Structures are given as C-alpha cells and as structure tokens.
Amino acid sequence: MSPPFQLRSPLYGAAVRLRRILVRRPWIHWAVVGIAAAGAAASALDRSDRVDAAREAWGETSTVHVASRPLEPGDEVRATTVEIPTALLGDHAAPADVLDGAVARQRIAEGEVIATVDVVSQPGPTAMIPAGWLGVPVVESPASGAGLGERVLIASDGLVIGEEALVIGRVDGVTLVAVPAEIAPVLPAAAEGGSLT
C-alpha cells in the first residue's frame, strides 16, 4: 500500500530552492535586507522633505492658544499653546491676556483654537450676552431642558416670537435667555398672554 497522495503547491518547491540558495550564500539575504533598509530610509527622508516643503509653503507660523480639554459654556478656560500657520488664523484668535480668568461662552472642542468670541472675561450669565442683545428671564411651560450655551427658539401659543435666543443661565426655575434687543420687550407680554417655550 502506498502512502496517501499529497498535493504540493508549486510555491513549495520554489520556497525550498530559495532556502537552499540562501543557506549556501548568506550574503544574498543580507543584500536584500540592506536594499530594503535603504529603500525605507529613502522613503522616510522623502516624506520628511515633503513635510518641510509644505511648512515652508504655508509661510510664517503663529503661537495660538487651543483648548486643552473639551469646554462647556461657563467652564474656566484651560489652554495650551501650539504653532499654526498664520494664513489659517485670520485675526480671531484670543490673545493670552484675554484668557486670564476667562470662561467659555460656548462649547469649545479639545484642540480647537480659542477665538475672542468664544470666551468672556468675567463669569456669570451677563457675561455670555452677545453685543446688541439683552438678557431676559423666561418662565418655561413646559420646561424645554435646554442647556447653558444652547441656541433656542422662543414661541408662545404656537407663534414664534424669537428665532434667535441663547440660554445664558437658570435661576430658581427661571431660564435666562439672551435675545436680540428688538424682541426683548415682547417677551414679558407674551408670557402674560400664554405660555412661553
């Protein structure tokens, strides 16, 4: 009885021959390793040169402050400095003196450049009111659950009163919202006539 028939791949024979050649001539193995290492080094050097060329193409860099952790509205600003191409910045990046003791006016992601409009210098609800807007207390019925810093829409009995509003605080069940100055006087009248949401 003959042993069971075994199928061998053509690659098996080639691998055996290659192994025998490399055992008899180890310099071939080391030549291949050297060529591969030289190719990897050349590739890394080329990539490094391309990164340097891209940096030079952007021109000058500026030191800016970025959030070192995610910030919610009202959080104390924690920032680190990084170098960014000046062409990407514009003139909105917050200088260091603005960040001393500042709190976030809106959500700022970790690593995001902190802009002057993102922070306020003093804590409290009034600090979060944008220029040209007024703060108004609103008793919600039912409560919307909108969080600090969220943009909301103000409606009374199904009619939209304010399409732009910003939640700036909560005190004893009353929501403080910032609204454009032209609609601020309408809110108390709407609250008396119906329910605000």
MARVO-172435 format. One line per field, with one value per residue (C-alpha): residue number from 1; residue in one letter; y, z, x. Coordinates in nm, 2 decimals, padded with zeros to 4 digits. Layout:
N
pos = c(NUM, ...)
code = c(a, ...)
y = c(Y, ...)
z = c(Z, ...)
x = c(X, ...)
END
This chain:
197
pos = c(1, 2, 3, 4, 5, 6, 7, 8, 9, 10, 11, 12, 13, 14, 15, 16, 17, 18, 19, 20, 21, 22, 23, 24, 25, 26, 27, 28, 29, 30, 31, 32, 33, 34, 35, 36, 37, 38, 39, 40, 41, 42, 43, 44, 45, 46, 47, 48, 49, 50, 51, 52, 53, 54, 55, 56, 57, 58, 59, 60, 61, 62, 63, 64, 65, 66, 67, 68, 69, 70, 71, 72, 73, 74, 75, 76, 77, 78, 79, 80, 81, 82, 83, 84, 85, 86, 87, 88, 89, 90, 91, 92, 93, 94, 95, 96, 97, 98, 99, 100, 101, 102, 103, 104, 105, 106, 107, 108, 109, 110, 111, 112, 113, 114, 115, 116, 117, 118, 119, 120, 121, 122, 123, 124, 125, 126, 127, 128, 129, 130, 131, 132, 133, 134, 135, 136, 137, 138, 139, 140, 141, 142, 143, 144, 145, 146, 147, 148, 149, 150, 151, 152, 153, 154, 155, 156, 157, 158, 159, 160, 161, 162, 163, 164, 165, 166, 167, 168, 169, 170, 171, 172, 173, 174, 175, 176, 177, 178, 179, 180, 181, 182, 183, 184, 185, 186, 187, 188, 189, 190, 191, 192, 193, 194, 195, 196, 197)
code = c(m, s, p, p, f, q, l, r, s, p, l, y, g, a, a, v, r, l, r, r, i, l, v, r, r, p, w, i, h, w, a, v, v, g, i, a, a, a, g, a, a, a, s, a, l, d, r, s, d, r, v, d, a, a, r, e, a, w, g, e, t, s, t, v, h, v, a, s, r, p, l, e, p, g, d, e, v, r, a, t, t, v, e, i, p, t, a, l, l, g, d, h, a, a, p, a, d, v, l, d, g, a, v, a, r, q, r, i, a, e, g, e, v, i, a, t, v, d, v, v, s, q, p, g, p, t, a, m, i, p, a, g, w, l, g, v, p, v, v, e, s, p, a, s, g, a, g, l, g, e, r, v, l, i, a, s, d, g, l, v, i, g, e, e, a, l, v, i, g, r, v, d, g, v, t, l, v, a, v, p, a, e, i, a, p, v, l, p, a, a, a, e, g, g, s, l, t)
y = c(00.00, 00.34, 00.65, 00.89, 01.12, 01.47, 01.78, 02.03, 02.38, 02.49, 02.76, 02.50, 02.38, 02.74, 02.82, 02.51, 02.61, 02.97, 02.85, 02.63, 02.91, 03.15, 02.89, 02.84, 03.22, 03.43, 03.75, 03.74, 03.76, 04.05, 04.23, 04.21, 04.33, 04.62, 04.72, 04.71, 04.93, 05.18, 05.20, 05.26, 05.53, 05.70, 05.69, 05.84, 06.11, 06.19, 06.23, 06.45, 06.67, 06.70, 06.79, 07.06, 07.19, 07.21, 07.40, 07.65, 07.69, 07.80, 08.07, 08.21, 08.04, 08.20, 08.08, 08.04, 07.90, 07.58, 07.42, 07.15, 06.97, 07.00, 07.31, 07.37, 07.71, 07.86, 07.64, 07.80, 07.81, 07.57, 07.62, 07.52, 07.69, 07.55, 07.68, 07.71, 07.87, 08.24, 08.20, 07.98, 08.21, 08.54, 08.78, 08.60, 08.40, 08.51, 08.67, 08.54, 08.84, 08.78, 08.42, 08.51, 08.41, 08.38, 08.13, 07.97, 08.14, 07.84, 07.48, 07.46, 07.12, 06.99, 07.12, 07.39, 07.74, 07.96, 08.27, 08.60, 08.55, 08.20, 08.34, 08.61, 08.78, 08.77, 08.47, 08.49, 08.50, 08.86, 08.79, 08.55, 08.81, 08.89, 09.25, 09.42, 09.16, 09.17, 08.92, 08.83, 08.59, 08.33, 08.10, 07.80, 07.59, 07.31, 07.32, 07.26, 07.13, 07.34, 07.36, 07.65, 07.80, 07.63, 07.82, 07.81, 07.93, 08.12, 08.05, 08.14, 07.96, 07.82, 08.15, 08.20, 08.52, 08.49, 08.27, 08.35, 08.31, 08.18, 08.02, 08.20, 08.07, 07.92, 08.06, 07.91, 07.75, 08.06, 08.03, 08.33, 08.38, 08.64, 08.77, 09.05, 09.39, 09.44, 09.14, 09.16, 09.39, 09.14, 08.85, 08.97, 09.05, 08.71, 08.54, 08.71, 08.62, 08.25, 08.01, 08.05, 07.76)
z = c(00.00, -00.10, 00.13, 00.07, -00.22, -00.11, -00.33, -00.31, -00.43, -00.70, -00.45, -00.20, -00.44, -00.51, -00.14, -00.08, -00.36, -00.23, 00.12, 00.00, -00.20, 00.10, 00.32, 00.08, 00.01, 00.32, 00.15, -00.07, 00.24, 00.38, 00.05, 00.03, 00.39, 00.31, 00.00, 00.19, 00.47, 00.22, 00.05, 00.38, 00.48, 00.14, 00.17, 00.52, 00.40, 00.11, 00.33, 00.57, 00.29, 00.16, 00.51, 00.54, 00.19, 00.29, 00.60, 00.40, 00.15, 00.44, 00.54, 00.89, 01.19, 01.50, 01.85, 01.95, 02.24, 02.19, 02.44, 02.64, 02.72, 02.60, 02.74, 02.81, 02.84, 03.18, 03.22, 03.32, 03.01, 03.01, 02.72, 02.58, 02.31, 01.96, 01.64, 01.35, 01.00, 01.02, 00.69, 00.87, 01.17, 01.05, 01.33, 01.56, 01.79, 02.15, 02.29, 02.62, 02.83, 02.73, 02.86, 03.21, 03.43, 03.13, 03.10, 02.78, 02.62, 02.40, 02.35, 02.25, 02.14, 02.27, 02.04, 01.89, 01.85, 02.11, 01.95, 02.13, 02.07, 02.24, 02.58, 02.83, 03.09, 03.39, 03.50, 03.53, 03.29, 03.19, 03.05, 02.80, 02.64, 02.28, 02.18, 02.09, 02.28, 02.61, 02.89, 02.97, 03.23, 03.08, 03.28, 03.06, 03.05, 03.00, 03.06, 02.75, 02.92, 02.70, 02.85, 02.91, 02.59, 02.36, 02.09, 02.12, 01.95, 02.17, 02.10, 02.27, 02.20, 01.87, 01.74, 01.71, 01.89, 01.86, 01.62, 01.79, 02.16, 02.37, 02.71, 02.95, 03.29, 03.52, 03.85, 04.06, 03.77, 03.55, 03.24, 03.15, 02.77, 02.56, 02.27, 02.01, 02.17, 01.93, 02.06, 02.43, 02.51, 02.35, 02.58, 02.91, 02.72, 02.55, 02.89, 03.04, 02.74, 02.72, 02.78, 02.66, 02.54)
x = c(00.00, 00.14, 00.13, -00.15, -00.11, -00.01, -00.06, 00.22, 00.19, 00.44, 00.54, 00.65, 00.92, 01.03, 01.05, 01.27, 01.51, 01.53, 01.60, 01.88, 02.03, 02.02, 02.18, 02.47, 02.50, 02.41, 02.53, 02.22, 02.00, 02.19, 02.20, 01.82, 01.79, 02.03, 01.84, 01.51, 01.65, 01.80, 01.46, 01.28, 01.53, 01.49, 01.12, 01.13, 01.37, 01.15, 00.84, 01.04, 01.14, 00.78, 00.66, 00.93, 00.84, 00.47, 00.56, 00.76, 00.48, 00.25, 00.49, 00.51, 00.36, 00.20, 00.16, -00.20, -00.40, -00.60, -00.84, -00.65, -00.98, -01.34, -01.51, -01.88, -02.03, -01.94, -01.63, -01.30, -01.07, -00.78, -00.55, -00.21, -00.01, 00.07, 00.23, -00.02, 00.04, -00.06, -00.26, -00.51, -00.57, -00.72, -00.75, -00.99, -00.75, -00.77, -00.46, -00.31, -00.43, -00.79, -00.77, -00.66, -00.96, -01.19, -01.48, -01.62, -01.91, -01.99, -01.87, -01.51, -01.37, -01.03, -00.76, -00.98, -00.82, -00.98, -01.13, -01.20, -01.58, -01.56, -01.47, -01.58, -01.36, -01.60, -01.81, -02.19, -02.49, -02.45, -02.10, -02.25, -02.48, -02.36, -02.32, -02.65, -02.86, -03.04, -03.09, -03.45, -03.59, -03.83, -04.06, -04.10, -04.42, -04.33, -03.96, -03.75, -03.45, -03.22, -02.87, -02.64, -02.50, -02.76, -02.93, -03.30, -03.62, -03.88, -04.25, -04.58, -04.90, -04.76, -04.63, -04.26, -04.15, -03.78, -03.59, -03.26, -03.21, -02.92, -02.96, -02.73, -02.84, -03.10, -03.22, -03.49, -03.68, -03.65, -03.44, -03.23, -03.20, -03.02, -03.22, -03.18, -03.27, -03.56, -03.76, -03.67, -03.97, -04.21, -04.13, -04.29, -04.62, -04.61, -04.55, -04.86, -05.08, -04.98, -04.70, -04.35, -04.15)
END
